[in-house]
Amino acid sequence: MADPSSYRPRPGEIPTAPGVYRFRDPHGRVVYVGKAKNLRQRLNSYFANVSTLTPKTHAMVHTAASVEWTVVGNELEAIQLEYTWIKEFAPRFNIVFRDDKSYPYLAVTMGEKYPRAQVMRGDRRKDVKYFGPFYPAKAIRDTLDALLRVFPVRTCSAGVFRRAEASGRPCLLGYIDKCSAPCVGRISPEEHRELAADLCRFMGGEGTRFIRDLEAKMAAAAAAMEYENAARYRDDIAALRRVFERNAVVLAEDTEADVFAVAEDELEAAVQVFHVRNGRIRGQRGWVVEKVEDSTPEEFIGHLLQQVYGEGAGTERIPREVLVPVEPADAADLAEWLRGLRGAAVSLRVPQRGEKAALMETVRENAEQALRLHKSRRAGDISNRSAALQELQEALGLPVPLMRIECYDISHVQGTNVVASMVVVEDGLPKKSDYRKFNITGDAARDDTASMYDVITRRFRHYLADQTHTAPAISGAVDPEEDALRGAPRKFAYPPSLVVVDGGPPQVAAAVKALEDLGIDDVYVVGLAKRLEELWLPGDEFPVILPRASHGLYLLQRIRDEAHRFAITFHRKKRSASMISSTLDDVPGLGPAKRAALLKHFGSLKRMRAATEEEFREVPGVGPALAAQLVAVLAEGEPASPAVNMTTGEVLD
């Protein structure tokens, strides 16, 4: 651990202007980002009397090796820069709000010839109308099922639609009148588009009009003694009313608001938000976060709003009102920031009385329940992870805590298509953003030890290269233009505490030799052999045997299995691409670009063999003549026999 006095800026060096600061560890990794109205006052508080700091802040200043800052013009700019740095560097001592679920929306793809209604998550797409968010996902699926009685728009995938179109027979929904079956021409593209537009209008708040129209049609059918039609209209009205019942009005119908509430203790905090649109609760989101930084409730709410609305936010996600339990720090600047993101005014306030205050109390109760549930579920996980890491450190006799573990696995079939994987675990949890894949060619592919030497050399050569480009750990001001030239955070710049290789003494020796050749002597290596699950340390004649019920052994097994899965997945993709390439080599006029387009469109050789000429012509650049040649060539080829991984015996097909 570093001594904070070793990197404390000199007296008078820190400006008194507003700005953003960041602490870096000895490897140049940003561990904390903060903002301040007065940089000198805030930063001096970290160094004045270290013994009085709270435990988390004490750990942060001793983990860091330097502090740097950037002066900004005002507090609004500080909010924007702080958010940018937190998203860019993901500092371990900053609170990061990770969703316990993603947004489920009812989406209508109006950009397609035949618009499709579906439940959609993830990033927003062009020419798609979104309604929601809804929670839980089952609620929106039930809602869509009810709406299809009245608005029978297409819900099938492109593949199902094409098959129905080719066969001339609709799917089950077409037979039970929950789809207008445009695939077989029961309805024209224009009529189907108008049906989808009506669905969008209903979800957009015009539901009362549609119900009145159906009631009028029901009355007219009953008067004309068309009782079957009247009964159908009656059922349609009931379906639309069920949709309204699921989305009860809780506030005035013109209300658009997000209502936040927090429940917390000394270590963790649970956040809940209700999304109210058109006066109805359209969805709910929740987070449970570890309080890795010491902050007041006002600062906590400020960080929450920055992260919830900062990335990918727009008019659809930011409502007119944001209701919070306490007024955040820099409330006026946050409101101005939200206004800039939304493009219109945003009211940021604390409800004091009335329906909105009552709804916030309901949200707070949900947050308290979520925190209790999280603690009951996670208590065992947290203690098990800590026990596993501690037990593993003691069993291997390592002098450093196992903050980061990297595991490597080699996969091939009889020495062909050799690949390797690197998976990363930090604080006992997978960090998938740092996973890496390696292609191995040439002499390095002759056996597993040569492959392991090659992979470790390449990974740590990147580490050494990144270290040469990492700014020295010197406290002081940072020029924004010079800082921008540093580029994105370097993924290989942070070394592991422990390298785990899949194998025994030969693989361990190869990994150690690679590190020694690079001059690296502060990274520890262990091998996990599959036969008896024993641990092999460099140079030891006998392995370390952990009990079968050991938390540490179980952790290593999970890491090893994840590395194996990641390597096998990559190997399958590479082998599939290789098989397609070799099969299509003899097709005249098929160059690399068209071959890549075919692979992207079909995904596998099996699907290409089953494709028709019409399906081949859907690929950009493939005409009738080339499609006919493809069908002929693929029909002649025999399906390959299943390949087996010679190391594990696993069938790869």
TAHUBEL-V457203 format. One record per residue. RES is the residue in three letters. SS is DSSP state (a for helix, b for strand, c for the rest). PHI is phi as a letter, one per 40 degrees, with the letter a starting at -180 (NA if undefined). NEAR is the number of other ideal C-beta (glycine too) atoms within 10 Angstrom. Layout:
# TAHUBEL-V457203
res | ss | phi | near
RES | SS | PHI | NEAR
RES | SS | PHI | NEAR
This chain:
# TAHUBEL-V457203
res | ss | phi | near
MET | c | NA | 9
ALA | c | c | 15
ASP | c | c | 11
PRO | a | d | 19
SER | a | c | 8
SER | a | c | 10
TYR | c | b | 19
ARG | c | c | 20
PRO | c | c | 20
ARG | c | c | 8
PRO | c | d | 8
GLY | c | g | 7
GLU | c | c | 12
ILE | c | c | 25
PRO | c | c | 14
THR | c | c | 12
ALA | c | c | 16
PRO | c | c | 20
GLY | b | a | 28
VAL | b | b | 26
TYR | b | b | 24
ARG | b | a | 23
PHE | b | c | 25
ARG | b | b | 25
ASP | b | c | 19
PRO | c | c | 11
HIS | c | c | 16
GLY | c | g | 20
ARG | c | c | 20
VAL | b | c | 21
VAL | b | b | 21
TYR | b | a | 25
VAL | b | b | 23
GLY | b | a | 26
LYS | b | b | 27
ALA | b | a | 21
LYS | c | c | 15
ASN | c | b | 14
LEU | a | c | 25
ARG | a | c | 18
GLN | a | c | 11
ARG | a | c | 17
LEU | a | c | 23
ASN | a | c | 14
SER | a | c | 13
TYR | a | c | 21
PHE | a | b | 15
ALA | c | d | 10
ASN | c | a | 8
VAL | a | c | 15
SER | a | c | 5
THR | a | c | 9
LEU | c | c | 19
THR | c | c | 11
PRO | a | d | 9
LYS | a | c | 16
THR | a | c | 18
HIS | a | c | 16
ALA | a | c | 15
MET | a | c | 24
VAL | a | c | 22
HIS | a | c | 14
THR | a | c | 19
ALA | b | c | 25
ALA | b | b | 23
SER | b | a | 21
VAL | b | b | 24
GLU | b | b | 19
TRP | b | a | 24
THR | b | b | 19
VAL | b | c | 18
VAL | c | b | 20
GLY | c | c | 10
ASN | c | a | 12
GLU | a | c | 20
LEU | a | c | 18
GLU | a | c | 18
ALA | a | c | 25
ILE | a | c | 23
GLN | a | c | 18
LEU | a | c | 17
GLU | a | c | 23
TYR | a | c | 21
THR | a | c | 14
TRP | a | c | 21
ILE | a | c | 23
LYS | a | c | 14
GLU | a | c | 12
PHE | a | b | 18
ALA | c | f | 15
PRO | c | c | 23
ARG | c | c | 18
PHE | c | c | 20
ASN | c | c | 22
ILE | c | c | 19
VAL | c | b | 15
PHE | c | c | 18
ARG | c | b | 8
ASP | c | c | 10
ASP | c | c | 13
LYS | c | a | 15
SER | c | c | 11
TYR | c | c | 19
PRO | b | c | 20
TYR | b | b | 24
LEU | b | c | 23
ALA | b | b | 21
VAL | b | b | 24
THR | c | c | 20
MET | c | c | 14
GLY | c | c | 11
GLU | c | c | 16
LYS | c | c | 9
TYR | c | b | 19
PRO | c | d | 24
ARG | b | b | 19
ALA | b | c | 25
GLN | b | a | 18
VAL | b | c | 17
MET | b | b | 20
ARG | c | b | 12
GLY | c | g | 8
ASP | c | c | 6
ARG | c | c | 14
ARG | c | b | 11
LYS | c | c | 6
ASP | c | g | 10
VAL | c | b | 17
LYS | b | c | 20
TYR | b | b | 17
PHE | b | b | 21
GLY | b | h | 21
PRO | b | c | 22
PHE | b | b | 25
TYR | c | a | 19
PRO | c | c | 12
ALA | a | c | 17
LYS | a | c | 11
ALA | a | c | 16
ILE | a | c | 24
ARG | a | c | 15
ASP | a | c | 15
THR | a | c | 21
LEU | a | c | 21
ASP | a | c | 13
ALA | a | c | 17
LEU | a | c | 22
LEU | c | c | 21
ARG | c | c | 17
VAL | c | c | 20
PHE | c | b | 23
PRO | c | c | 23
VAL | c | c | 27
ARG | b | c | 28
THR | c | b | 18
CYS | c | c | 21
SER | c | c | 11
ALA | a | c | 11
GLY | a | c | 9
VAL | a | c | 14
PHE | a | c | 19
ARG | a | c | 15
ARG | a | c | 14
ALA | a | c | 20
GLU | a | c | 15
ALA | a | c | 12
SER | a | c | 10
GLY | c | g | 9
ARG | c | b | 13
PRO | c | c | 21
CYS | c | c | 19
LEU | a | d | 9
LEU | a | c | 18
GLY | a | c | 20
TYR | a | c | 11
ILE | c | c | 12
ASP | c | g | 12
LYS | c | b | 19
CYS | c | a | 24
SER | c | c | 22
ALA | c | f | 21
PRO | a | c | 25
CYS | a | c | 24
VAL | a | b | 14
GLY | c | g | 11
ARG | c | c | 14
ILE | c | a | 20
SER | c | c | 11
PRO | a | d | 13
GLU | a | c | 8
GLU | a | c | 11
HIS | a | c | 21
ARG | a | c | 18
GLU | a | c | 12
LEU | a | c | 19
ALA | a | c | 22
ALA | a | c | 16
ASP | a | c | 15
LEU | a | c | 24
CYS | a | c | 19
ARG | a | c | 14
PHE | a | c | 20
MET | a | c | 22
GLY | a | c | 11
GLY | a | h | 15
GLU | a | c | 12
GLY | a | c | 17
THR | a | d | 12
ARG | a | c | 11
PHE | a | c | 18
ILE | a | c | 18
ARG | a | c | 11
ASP | a | c | 12
LEU | a | c | 20
GLU | a | c | 14
ALA | a | c | 11
LYS | a | c | 16
MET | a | c | 20
ALA | a | c | 12
ALA | a | c | 13
ALA | a | c | 18
ALA | a | c | 15
ALA | a | c | 9
ALA | c | c | 10
MET | c | f | 8
GLU | c | c | 14
TYR | a | c | 11
GLU | a | c | 8
ASN | a | c | 15
ALA | a | c | 18
ALA | a | c | 13
ARG | a | c | 17
TYR | a | c | 22
ARG | a | c | 16
ASP | a | c | 13
ASP | a | c | 21
ILE | a | c | 20
ALA | a | c | 12
ALA | a | c | 17
LEU | a | c | 20
ARG | a | c | 13
ARG | a | c | 13
VAL | a | c | 18
PHE | a | c | 13
GLU | a | c | 8
ARG | a | c | 15
ASN | c | b | 17
ALA | c | c | 9
VAL | b | c | 13
VAL | c | b | 17
LEU | c | b | 20
ALA | c | d | 11
GLU | c | c | 10
ASP | c | c | 9
THR | c | c | 19
GLU | b | b | 15
ALA | b | a | 20
ASP | b | b | 24
VAL | b | b | 28
PHE | b | b | 24
ALA | b | a | 22
VAL | b | b | 21
ALA | b | b | 21
GLU | b | a | 17
ASP | c | b | 10
GLU | c | c | 8
LEU | c | b | 11
GLU | b | b | 16
ALA | b | a | 22
ALA | b | b | 25
VAL | b | b | 24
GLN | b | b | 24
VAL | b | b | 22
PHE | b | b | 22
HIS | b | c | 21
VAL | b | b | 24
ARG | b | b | 19
ASN | c | f | 17
GLY | c | g | 19
ARG | b | b | 18
ILE | b | c | 21
ARG | b | c | 21
GLY | b | a | 23
GLN | b | a | 17
ARG | b | b | 20
GLY | b | a | 21
TRP | b | b | 23
VAL | b | b | 22
VAL | b | b | 19
GLU | b | c | 13
LYS | c | c | 15
VAL | c | c | 20
GLU | c | b | 20
ASP | c | c | 14
SER | c | a | 18
THR | c | c | 11
PRO | a | d | 16
GLU | a | c | 14
GLU | a | c | 17
PHE | a | c | 21
ILE | a | c | 25
GLY | a | c | 24
HIS | a | c | 22
LEU | a | d | 21
LEU | a | c | 25
GLN | a | d | 23
GLN | a | c | 19
VAL | a | c | 20
TYR | a | b | 21
GLY | a | c | 17
GLU | c | c | 10
GLY | c | g | 10
ALA | c | c | 13
GLY | c | a | 11
THR | c | d | 10
GLU | c | c | 16
ARG | c | c | 18
ILE | c | c | 20
PRO | c | c | 20
ARG | c | c | 14
GLU | b | b | 17
VAL | b | b | 23
LEU | b | b | 23
VAL | c | b | 25
PRO | c | c | 20
VAL | c | b | 15
GLU | c | c | 16
PRO | c | c | 25
ALA | c | c | 20
ASP | c | f | 20
ALA | a | d | 18
ALA | a | c | 11
ASP | a | c | 18
LEU | a | c | 24
ALA | a | c | 19
GLU | a | c | 17
TRP | a | c | 23
LEU | a | c | 22
ARG | a | c | 15
GLY | a | c | 11
LEU | a | c | 16
ARG | a | c | 18
GLY | c | g | 10
ALA | c | a | 10
ALA | c | c | 10
VAL | c | b | 22
SER | b | c | 13
LEU | b | b | 20
ARG | b | a | 13
VAL | c | b | 15
PRO | c | c | 18
GLN | c | b | 7
ARG | c | a | 7
GLY | c | g | 9
GLU | a | c | 13
LYS | a | c | 21
ALA | a | c | 13
ALA | a | c | 12
LEU | a | c | 21
MET | a | c | 19
GLU | a | c | 14
THR | a | c | 15
VAL | a | c | 24
ARG | a | c | 18
GLU | a | c | 13
ASN | a | c | 18
ALA | a | c | 24
GLU | a | c | 16
GLN | a | c | 14
ALA | a | c | 18
LEU | a | c | 21
ARG | a | c | 12
LEU | a | c | 13
HIS | a | c | 17
LYS | a | c | 15
SER | a | c | 9
ARG | a | c | 10
ARG | a | c | 14
ALA | a | d | 10
GLY | a | c | 9
ASP | a | c | 11
ILE | a | c | 14
SER | a | c | 11
ASN | a | c | 14
ARG | a | c | 17
SER | a | c | 13
ALA | a | c | 15
ALA | a | c | 20
LEU | a | c | 22
GLN | a | c | 14
GLU | a | c | 18
LEU | a | c | 25
GLN | a | c | 18
GLU | a | c | 10
ALA | a | c | 17
LEU | a | c | 17
GLY | c | g | 9
LEU | c | c | 15
PRO | c | c | 7
VAL | c | b | 11
PRO | c | c | 11
LEU | c | c | 22
MET | c | c | 16
ARG | b | b | 16
ILE | b | b | 24
GLU | b | b | 25
CYS | b | b | 26
TYR | b | b | 26
ASP | b | b | 29
ILE | b | b | 28
SER | b | b | 30
HIS | b | a | 21
VAL | b | b | 15
GLN | c | f | 9
GLY | c | g | 12
THR | b | b | 12
ASN | b | f | 24
VAL | b | c | 25
VAL | b | b | 25
ALA | b | a | 29
SER | b | b | 25
MET | b | b | 23
VAL | b | b | 26
VAL | b | b | 22
VAL | b | b | 25
GLU | b | b | 17
ASP | c | f | 15
GLY | c | g | 21
LEU | b | b | 10
PRO | b | c | 14
LYS | c | b | 15
LYS | a | c | 10
SER | a | c | 8
ASP | a | b | 17
TYR | c | c | 17
ARG | b | b | 18
LYS | b | b | 15
PHE | b | b | 19
ASN | b | c | 12
ILE | c | b | 21
THR | c | b | 9
GLY | a | g | 9
ASP | a | c | 10
ALA | a | c | 20
ALA | a | c | 19
ARG | c | c | 12
ASP | c | a | 16
ASP | a | c | 23
THR | a | c | 20
ALA | a | c | 17
SER | a | c | 25
MET | a | c | 28
TYR | a | d | 21
ASP | a | c | 22
VAL | a | c | 26
ILE | a | c | 28
THR | a | c | 18
ARG | a | c | 18
ARG | a | c | 21
PHE | a | c | 22
ARG | a | c | 14
HIS | a | c | 15
TYR | a | d | 20
LEU | a | c | 14
ALA | a | c | 13
ASP | a | c | 18
GLN | a | c | 14
THR | a | c | 6
HIS | a | c | 11
THR | c | c | 16
ALA | c | c | 13
PRO | c | c | 8
ALA | c | c | 18
ILE | c | b | 12
SER | c | c | 21
GLY | b | i | 13
ALA | b | c | 15
VAL | c | b | 17
ASP | c | c | 10
PRO | a | d | 11
GLU | a | c | 7
GLU | a | c | 9
ASP | a | c | 14
ALA | a | c | 8
LEU | a | c | 7
ARG | c | c | 13
GLY | c | g | 8
ALA | c | c | 7
PRO | c | d | 15
ARG | c | c | 18
LYS | a | c | 14
PHE | a | c | 18
ALA | a | c | 17
TYR | c | b | 18
PRO | c | c | 18
PRO | c | c | 23
SER | c | c | 18
LEU | b | a | 23
VAL | b | b | 24
VAL | b | b | 27
VAL | b | b | 30
ASP | b | c | 26
GLY | c | i | 24
GLY | c | b | 18
PRO | a | d | 17
PRO | a | c | 15
GLN | a | c | 25
VAL | a | c | 26
ALA | a | c | 20
ALA | a | c | 24
ALA | a | c | 27
VAL | a | c | 22
LYS | a | c | 16
ALA | a | c | 22
LEU | a | c | 20
GLU | a | c | 11
ASP | a | c | 13
LEU | a | c | 16
GLY | c | g | 8
ILE | c | b | 15
ASP | c | b | 8
ASP | c | b | 9
VAL | c | b | 19
TYR | b | c | 22
VAL | b | b | 23
VAL | b | a | 24
GLY | b | b | 26
LEU | b | b | 23
ALA | c | c | 18
LYS | c | c | 14
ARG | c | d | 6
LEU | c | b | 8
GLU | c | f | 16
GLU | c | c | 16
LEU | b | b | 22
TRP | b | b | 23
LEU | b | c | 18
PRO | c | d | 16
GLY | c | g | 9
ASP | c | c | 12
GLU | c | c | 6
PHE | c | b | 8
PRO | c | c | 18
VAL | b | c | 16
ILE | c | b | 13
LEU | c | c | 19
PRO | c | d | 10
ARG | c | c | 8
ALA | c | c | 7
SER | c | c | 18
HIS | a | c | 20
GLY | a | c | 22
LEU | a | c | 22
TYR | a | c | 15
LEU | a | c | 22
LEU | a | c | 23
GLN | a | c | 14
ARG | a | c | 16
ILE | a | c | 23
ARG | a | c | 23
ASP | a | c | 14
GLU | a | c | 19
ALA | a | c | 26
HIS | a | c | 22
ARG | a | d | 13
PHE | a | c | 22
ALA | a | c | 26
ILE | a | c | 18
THR | a | c | 14
PHE | a | c | 19
HIS | a | c | 24
ARG | a | c | 17
LYS | a | c | 16
LYS | a | c | 17
ARG | a | c | 20
SER | a | c | 18
ALA | a | c | 16
SER | a | c | 12
MET | a | c | 17
ILE | a | c | 20
SER | a | c | 14
SER | a | c | 12
THR | a | c | 18
LEU | c | c | 20
ASP | c | d | 10
ASP | c | c | 11
VAL | c | c | 17
PRO | c | c | 8
GLY | c | g | 11
LEU | c | b | 19
GLY | c | c | 10
PRO | a | d | 8
ALA | a | c | 10
LYS | a | c | 18
ARG | a | c | 16
ALA | a | c | 13
ALA | a | c | 16
LEU | a | c | 23
LEU | a | c | 19
LYS | a | c | 10
HIS | a | c | 16
PHE | a | c | 18
GLY | c | g | 13
SER | c | a | 15
LEU | a | c | 22
LYS | a | c | 14
ARG | a | c | 11
MET | a | c | 23
ARG | a | c | 16
ALA | a | c | 11
ALA | c | c | 20
THR | c | c | 11
GLU | a | c | 16
GLU | a | c | 11
GLU | a | c | 20
PHE | a | c | 22
ARG | a | c | 16
GLU | c | c | 13
VAL | c | c | 20
PRO | c | d | 11
GLY | c | g | 12
VAL | c | b | 21
GLY | c | c | 11
PRO | a | d | 11
ALA | a | c | 11
LEU | a | c | 19
ALA | a | c | 19
ALA | a | c | 13
GLN | a | c | 19
LEU | a | c | 25
VAL | a | c | 17
ALA | a | c | 11
VAL | a | c | 18
LEU | a | c | 18
ALA | a | c | 8
GLU | a | c | 9
GLY | c | c | 15
GLU | c | c | 5
PRO | c | d | 9
ALA | c | c | 13
SER | c | c | 7
PRO | c | c | 8
ALA | c | c | 18
VAL | b | b | 14
ASN | c | c | 17
MET | c | c | 13
THR | c | c | 17
THR | c | b | 15
GLY | c | g | 7
GLU | c | c | 12
VAL | b | c | 9
LEU | c | c | 16
ASP | c | c | 12
